[in-house]
């Protein structure tokens, strides 16, 4: 390993700026997992972060985390634009201090997003080092109008859709300035090629799964499960939570005592709870807050199956991978990325996106076949073994070393 390599990762968790605090996406989790291993292998790692929204991933960070404080406007401050400006001013100040004190870095890494890529490009220019960006979504449509329609179809308001589309277009232009773009799946790589990014700058490297997921799974039985179905992710319409609740209404029409566990938090949480109460499903649906680490896996292992009807532009599907490692069969929409990553797994059942009736039918089919659940549970665990964070980190390091 290259013990003299110095890495600066720019990782504000902007996903949480307009959502419940400490919410982290798969791309953010992925980068943290890689950095921890690089540090363990003797590589110098530092991160620049908005600590208010990223602290849950860094409670025991072995490397140095530069903390940018965005709390000066109060705990309930949710204006993303002003947060963006404050983050920009403070991050630029940080970079200028590094130059003044002659601090050297070899590579800048970050993930996609309007709050990350501009400052990654700026840091790359100021410090005169290569920039590596990992891309975890296929949300960059070719035209402005098609990108806007994507956001509107996912339930965002007109103003939010316009701002998000503008952010997408700016990000696309800046991505072309990166030295290397690391894609989590084949569909993302194909998208980047259509954007005119040279193929030699595009690499594919997916995600891993925490080995703690499978802990104690072999000793659990279907009879001991507390929940019939679980969902893990942002509680948003674009993640299909509204469709899941519609489908669950059908499920409890045939299995009146069936229980659904929704693990996560998000802007749709209040509306979802109101919908559940309105339909009298309080005894059939339980909501938790956003959970990380061992506790998250314990909740997953309490369930018989995992359902992930996402309508978002996914990058890999970490929640699906974690559910498989916990020994759960999966029902999900036929999202192109999920099909690309998990299409060869027999225990992953794909349903046409938006078809709530078929979603409910697939859930019922699994729940009514206990023998199949046991068989699929073994298949899930076996399939998940191929996703190793150490291998992901090693492959990524080889890509970075080539710079």
C-alpha positions as CSV (number, residue, x, y, z in Angstrom):
1,X,0.0,0.0,0.0
2,X,1.1,3.6,-0.5
3,X,1.7,4.8,3.0
4,X,2.8,8.3,1.9
5,X,-0.5,8.9,0.0
6,X,-2.5,11.9,1.5
7,X,-6.2,12.0,0.8
8,X,-8.7,14.8,1.4
9,X,-12.3,13.8,1.2
10,X,-15.0,16.6,0.9
11,X,-18.1,15.1,2.4
12,X,-20.9,17.5,3.5
13,X,-24.0,15.4,4.1
14,X,-26.2,17.8,2.1
15,X,-28.9,15.2,1.9
16,X,-29.7,16.0,5.6
17,X,-29.9,19.7,5.1
18,X,-33.6,19.6,4.2
19,X,-34.3,16.3,6.0
20,X,-34.1,15.0,9.6
21,X,-30.6,15.4,11.0
22,X,-28.1,12.6,10.6
23,X,-29.8,11.1,7.6
24,X,-27.1,9.6,5.3
25,X,-27.3,8.2,1.9
26,X,-25.6,5.2,0.5
27,X,-22.9,7.2,-1.3
28,X,-21.9,8.9,1.9
29,X,-21.8,5.6,3.8
30,X,-19.8,4.1,1.0
31,X,-17.1,6.8,1.1
32,X,-16.8,6.5,4.9
33,X,-16.4,2.7,4.8
34,X,-13.6,3.1,2.2
35,X,-11.8,5.8,4.1
36,X,-11.7,3.8,7.3
37,X,-10.0,0.9,5.5
38,X,-7.5,3.2,3.7
39,X,-6.6,4.7,7.1
40,X,-6.1,1.2,8.5
41,X,-3.8,0.4,5.6
42,X,-1.5,3.3,6.5
43,X,-2.8,6.0,4.2
44,X,-3.2,9.5,5.5
45,X,-6.9,10.5,5.4
46,X,-8.6,13.7,6.3
47,X,-12.2,14.7,5.7
48,X,-13.9,18.1,5.4
49,X,-17.5,17.8,6.6
50,X,-20.7,19.5,7.9
51,X,-20.4,17.8,11.2
52,X,-24.0,18.5,12.4
53,X,-25.4,16.1,9.8
54,X,-22.5,13.7,9.4
55,X,-21.6,13.0,13.0
56,X,-23.4,9.7,13.2
57,X,-21.0,8.1,10.8
58,X,-18.0,9.5,12.6
59,X,-18.5,8.8,16.2
60,X,-15.4,6.6,16.1
61,X,-13.6,8.0,13.0
62,X,-10.0,6.8,13.1
63,X,-8.8,9.6,10.8
64,X,-9.0,13.4,11.2
65,X,-12.3,15.0,10.5
66,X,-12.3,18.8,9.9
67,X,-15.6,20.0,11.3
68,X,-17.4,22.8,9.6
69,X,-20.1,24.3,11.8
70,X,-23.4,25.1,10.1
71,X,-25.5,25.6,13.2
72,X,-25.1,29.3,13.6
73,X,-28.6,29.9,12.4
74,X,-30.2,27.6,14.9
75,X,-31.1,23.9,15.1
76,X,-34.3,24.2,13.0
77,X,-32.6,26.1,10.2
78,X,-33.6,24.4,6.9
79,X,-32.8,26.9,4.2
80,X,-30.7,24.9,1.9
81,X,-29.5,27.8,-0.2
82,X,-28.1,29.7,2.8
83,X,-26.6,26.5,4.1
84,X,-24.9,26.1,0.7
85,X,-23.5,29.6,0.9
86,X,-22.2,29.2,4.5
87,X,-20.7,25.8,3.6
88,X,-19.0,27.4,0.6
89,X,-17.4,30.3,2.5
90,X,-16.1,28.1,5.3
91,X,-14.8,25.3,3.0
92,X,-12.9,27.9,0.8
93,X,-11.5,29.4,4.0
94,X,-10.3,25.9,5.0
95,X,-8.6,25.4,1.7
96,X,-6.8,28.7,1.8
97,X,-5.5,27.9,5.3
98,X,-4.1,24.6,4.0
99,X,-2.2,26.5,1.3
100,X,-1.0,29.1,3.8
101,X,0.4,26.4,6.1
102,X,1.7,24.5,3.1
103,X,-0.3,21.3,3.7
104,X,0.0,18.9,0.9
105,X,-2.6,16.5,-0.5
106,X,-2.2,14.0,-3.3
107,X,-5.8,13.5,-4.3
108,X,-9.2,15.1,-3.6
109,X,-12.2,12.8,-3.4
110,X,-15.9,13.5,-3.1
111,X,-19.3,12.3,-4.3
112,X,-21.7,13.8,-6.7
113,X,-24.1,16.6,-5.8
114,X,-24.4,20.4,-6.1
115,X,-23.0,20.8,-2.6
116,X,-20.0,18.6,-3.2
117,X,-18.7,18.7,-6.7
118,X,-18.2,22.5,-7.0
119,X,-16.0,22.5,-4.0
120,X,-14.3,19.3,-5.1
121,X,-13.4,21.0,-8.4
122,X,-12.4,24.2,-6.5
123,X,-10.2,22.3,-4.1
124,X,-8.6,20.4,-7.0
125,X,-7.8,23.7,-8.7
126,X,-6.6,25.5,-5.6
127,X,-4.4,22.6,-4.3
128,X,-3.4,21.6,-7.9
129,X,-4.2,17.9,-7.4
130,X,-6.4,15.3,-9.2
131,X,-10.1,15.0,-8.3
132,X,-12.0,11.7,-8.0
133,X,-15.8,11.8,-7.9
134,X,-17.9,8.7,-7.1
135,X,-21.3,8.8,-8.8
136,X,-24.1,7.0,-7.1
137,X,-27.3,8.0,-9.0
138,X,-28.5,8.0,-12.6
139,X,-30.4,11.3,-12.0
140,X,-28.4,13.3,-14.6
141,X,-30.7,13.3,-17.6
142,X,-29.5,14.5,-21.0
143,X,-31.8,17.5,-21.3
144,X,-33.1,20.1,-18.9
145,X,-36.7,19.3,-19.6
146,X,-36.3,15.6,-19.1
147,X,-34.5,16.1,-15.8
148,X,-37.2,18.5,-14.7
149,X,-39.9,15.9,-15.5
150,X,-38.0,13.3,-13.5
151,X,-38.1,15.4,-10.4
152,X,-41.8,16.3,-10.9
153,X,-42.7,12.7,-11.4
154,X,-41.1,11.9,-8.1
155,X,-43.4,14.3,-6.2
156,X,-41.2,17.4,-5.9
157,X,-42.8,20.9,-6.3
158,X,-42.3,23.1,-9.4
159,X,-39.8,25.3,-7.6
160,X,-37.9,22.4,-6.0
161,X,-37.8,20.6,-9.3
162,X,-36.4,23.6,-11.1
163,X,-33.7,24.1,-8.5
164,X,-32.8,20.5,-8.4
165,X,-32.6,20.3,-12.2
166,X,-30.4,23.5,-12.3
167,X,-28.2,21.8,-9.7
168,X,-28.0,18.7,-11.9
169,X,-27.0,20.7,-15.0
170,X,-24.3,22.5,-13.1
171,X,-23.0,19.3,-11.6
172,X,-22.9,17.6,-15.1
173,X,-20.7,20.4,-16.4
174,X,-18.4,20.2,-13.4
175,X,-18.1,16.4,-13.5
176,X,-16.3,16.8,-16.8
177,X,-13.5,18.5,-15.0
178,X,-12.8,15.5,-12.7
179,X,-9.8,13.3,-13.3
180,X,-11.7,10.1,-12.6
181,X,-15.4,9.2,-12.2
182,X,-16.2,6.1,-10.2
183,X,-19.6,4.6,-11.0
184,X,-21.4,2.2,-8.7
185,X,-23.1,0.3,-11.5
186,X,-23.2,-0.2,-15.2
187,X,-26.2,2.0,-15.9
188,X,-24.4,5.0,-14.3
189,X,-21.3,4.4,-16.5
190,X,-23.5,4.3,-19.6
191,X,-25.2,7.5,-18.5
192,X,-21.8,9.3,-18.2
193,X,-20.7,8.1,-21.6
194,X,-23.8,9.7,-23.2
195,X,-22.9,12.9,-21.4
196,X,-19.6,13.0,-23.4
197,X,-17.2,12.0,-20.6
198,X,-14.2,10.1,-22.0
199,X,-14.5,6.4,-21.4
200,X,-10.9,6.2,-20.0
201,X,-11.9,8.4,-17.1
202,X,-14.9,6.2,-16.1
203,X,-14.4,3.2,-13.7
204,X,-17.0,0.9,-12.2
205,X,-16.7,-0.1,-8.5
206,X,-19.7,-1.0,-6.5
207,X,-20.4,-1.2,-2.8
208,X,-19.8,-3.7,0.0
209,X,-21.9,-4.9,2.9
210,X,-21.0,-4.8,6.6
211,X,-20.2,-8.3,7.8
212,X,-22.2,-7.5,10.9
213,X,-25.4,-7.8,8.8
214,X,-25.2,-11.6,8.8
215,X,-24.4,-12.0,12.5
216,X,-26.8,-14.4,14.3
217,X,-28.8,-14.8,11.1
218,X,-28.3,-18.5,10.8
219,X,-29.8,-19.1,14.2
220,X,-33.1,-17.3,13.5
221,X,-36.2,-19.0,12.3
222,X,-39.3,-17.8,10.5
223,X,-41.5,-18.5,13.5
224,X,-39.4,-16.2,15.7
225,X,-39.7,-13.1,13.4
226,X,-41.5,-10.1,15.0
227,X,-42.4,-8.5,11.6
228,X,-43.6,-9.8,8.3
229,X,-42.1,-7.1,6.2
230,X,-39.5,-4.4,6.6
231,X,-38.5,-1.3,4.6
232,X,-35.3,0.6,5.2
233,X,-34.5,4.0,3.7
234,X,-35.6,7.6,3.4
235,X,-39.3,7.9,4.1
236,X,-40.1,9.8,0.9
237,X,-42.5,9.3,-2.0
238,X,-39.6,8.8,-4.4
239,X,-38.6,5.8,-2.3
240,X,-42.0,4.3,-2.9
241,X,-43.3,4.5,0.7
242,X,-46.7,5.7,-0.5
243,X,-46.9,2.7,-2.8
244,X,-45.8,0.4,0.0
245,X,-48.6,1.6,2.3
246,X,-51.1,1.2,-0.5
247,X,-49.9,-2.4,-1.0
248,X,-50.0,-3.1,2.7
249,X,-53.6,-2.2,2.8
250,X,-54.2,-5.1,0.3
251,X,-51.9,-7.4,2.3
252,X,-53.8,-7.0,5.6
253,X,-57.0,-7.5,3.7
254,X,-55.9,-11.1,3.5
255,X,-53.5,-11.3,6.5
256,X,-55.2,-9.1,9.1
257,X,-52.4,-9.5,11.6
258,X,-49.5,-8.8,9.2
259,X,-47.0,-6.3,10.6
260,X,-44.9,-3.9,8.5
261,X,-41.7,-2.2,9.9
262,X,-40.6,1.1,8.3
263,X,-37.0,1.9,9.3
264,X,-36.0,5.5,8.5
265,X,-37.0,9.1,8.5
266,X,-37.9,11.7,5.9
267,X,-40.2,14.5,4.7
268,X,-43.0,12.1,4.0
269,X,-43.1,10.6,7.5
270,X,-45.9,12.8,8.9
271,X,-48.1,12.2,5.9
272,X,-47.4,8.5,6.0
273,X,-48.4,8.2,9.7
274,X,-51.6,10.2,9.0
275,X,-52.4,7.8,6.1
276,X,-51.8,4.8,8.3
277,X,-54.0,6.2,11.1
278,X,-56.8,7.1,8.6
279,X,-57.0,3.5,7.3
280,X,-56.8,2.0,10.8
281,X,-53.5,0.3,10.2
282,X,-51.8,1.5,13.4
283,X,-51.5,-2.1,14.7
284,X,-50.1,-3.3,11.4
285,X,-47.4,-0.6,10.7
286,X,-44.6,0.5,13.0
287,X,-42.3,3.5,12.2
288,X,-38.8,3.9,13.7
289,X,-36.4,6.8,13.4
290,X,-33.3,6.7,11.2
291,X,-31.1,3.9,12.6
292,X,-27.4,3.0,11.8
293,X,-25.1,0.2,12.7
294,X,-25.8,-2.9,14.6
295,X,-29.2,-1.8,15.7
296,X,-30.3,-1.4,12.1
297,X,-29.3,-5.0,11.3
298,X,-31.1,-6.3,14.4
299,X,-34.3,-4.7,13.2
300,X,-33.9,-6.2,9.7
301,X,-33.3,-9.7,11.2
302,X,-36.6,-9.4,13.0
303,X,-38.5,-9.4,9.7
304,X,-39.4,-12.2,7.2
305,X,-39.0,-10.2,4.0
306,X,-37.7,-6.9,2.8
307,X,-39.6,-4.6,0.4
308,X,-38.0,-1.7,-1.5
309,X,-40.4,-0.2,-4.1
310,X,-38.1,2.8,-4.9
311,X,-38.9,5.1,-7.8
312,X,-35.7,7.1,-7.2
313,X,-32.7,7.1,-9.5
314,X,-30.7,4.6,-7.4
315,X,-27.0,4.1,-7.7
316,X,-26.5,0.6,-6.3
317,X,-29.1,-0.3,-3.7
318,X,-27.3,-0.7,-0.4
319,X,-30.5,-1.3,1.6
320,X,-31.3,-4.3,-0.7
321,X,-27.7,-5.7,-0.2
322,X,-27.9,-5.3,3.6
323,X,-31.3,-7.0,3.7
324,X,-29.9,-10.0,1.6
325,X,-27.0,-10.3,4.0
326,X,-29.4,-10.4,6.9
327,X,-31.1,-13.4,5.2
328,X,-34.2,-11.7,3.9
329,X,-35.8,-12.3,0.5
330,X,-36.5,-9.0,-1.3
331,X,-39.4,-7.6,-3.2
332,X,-38.7,-4.4,-5.2
333,X,-39.6,-2.4,-8.3
334,X,-37.7,-3.2,-11.5
335,X,-35.4,-0.2,-11.1
336,X,-32.7,-0.6,-13.8
337,X,-29.8,-0.2,-11.3
338,X,-31.3,-2.8,-8.9
339,X,-31.8,-5.2,-11.8
340,X,-28.2,-4.6,-12.9
341,X,-26.8,-5.4,-9.4
342,X,-29.2,-8.0,-8.0
343,X,-30.9,-9.4,-11.2
344,X,-29.1,-12.7,-10.9
345,X,-30.3,-13.3,-7.3
346,X,-33.2,-15.8,-7.2
347,X,-34.5,-14.4,-3.9
348,X,-35.0,-10.9,-5.3
349,X,-38.5,-10.6,-6.8
350,X,-38.9,-7.7,-9.3
351,X,-42.3,-6.0,-9.8
352,X,-43.1,-3.5,-12.5
353,X,-42.6,0.0,-11.1
354,X,-45.8,1.6,-9.9
355,X,-47.9,-1.6,-10.0
356,X,-49.2,-1.6,-6.4
357,X,-51.4,-4.7,-6.9
358,X,-48.5,-6.8,-8.1
359,X,-46.3,-5.5,-5.3
360,X,-48.9,-6.7,-2.8
361,X,-49.3,-10.0,-4.6
362,X,-45.5,-10.6,-4.5
363,X,-45.4,-9.9,-0.7
364,X,-48.4,-12.2,-0.1
365,X,-46.8,-15.0,-2.2
366,X,-43.7,-15.0,-0.1
367,X,-45.4,-14.7,3.3
368,X,-47.8,-17.5,2.5
369,X,-44.9,-19.9,1.6
370,X,-42.9,-20.6,4.7
371,X,-40.8,-23.2,3.0
372,X,-39.9,-20.8,0.2
373,X,-39.0,-18.2,2.8
374,X,-36.4,-20.5,4.4
375,X,-35.0,-21.5,1.0
376,X,-34.8,-17.9,-0.2
377,X,-33.2,-16.8,3.1
378,X,-30.2,-19.1,2.4
379,X,-30.0,-17.9,-1.2
380,X,-30.0,-14.2,0.0
381,X,-27.1,-14.8,2.5
382,X,-25.0,-16.6,-0.1
383,X,-25.5,-14.0,-2.8
384,X,-24.6,-11.2,-0.4
385,X,-21.2,-12.7,0.4
386,X,-19.7,-11.4,-2.8
387,X,-20.1,-7.8,-1.6
388,X,-17.0,-7.1,0.5
389,X,-16.0,-3.6,1.6
390,X,-12.3,-4.6,1.8
391,X,-12.3,-5.6,-1.9
392,X,-14.2,-2.4,-2.8
393,X,-11.6,-0.3,-1.0
394,X,-8.7,-2.2,-2.6
395,X,-10.1,-1.7,-6.1
396,X,-10.7,2.0,-5.4
397,X,-7.2,2.5,-4.1
398,X,-5.8,0.9,-7.3
399,X,-7.8,3.5,-9.3
400,X,-6.5,6.4,-7.2
401,X,-2.9,5.2,-7.4
402,X,-3.0,5.3,-11.2
403,X,-3.4,9.1,-10.9
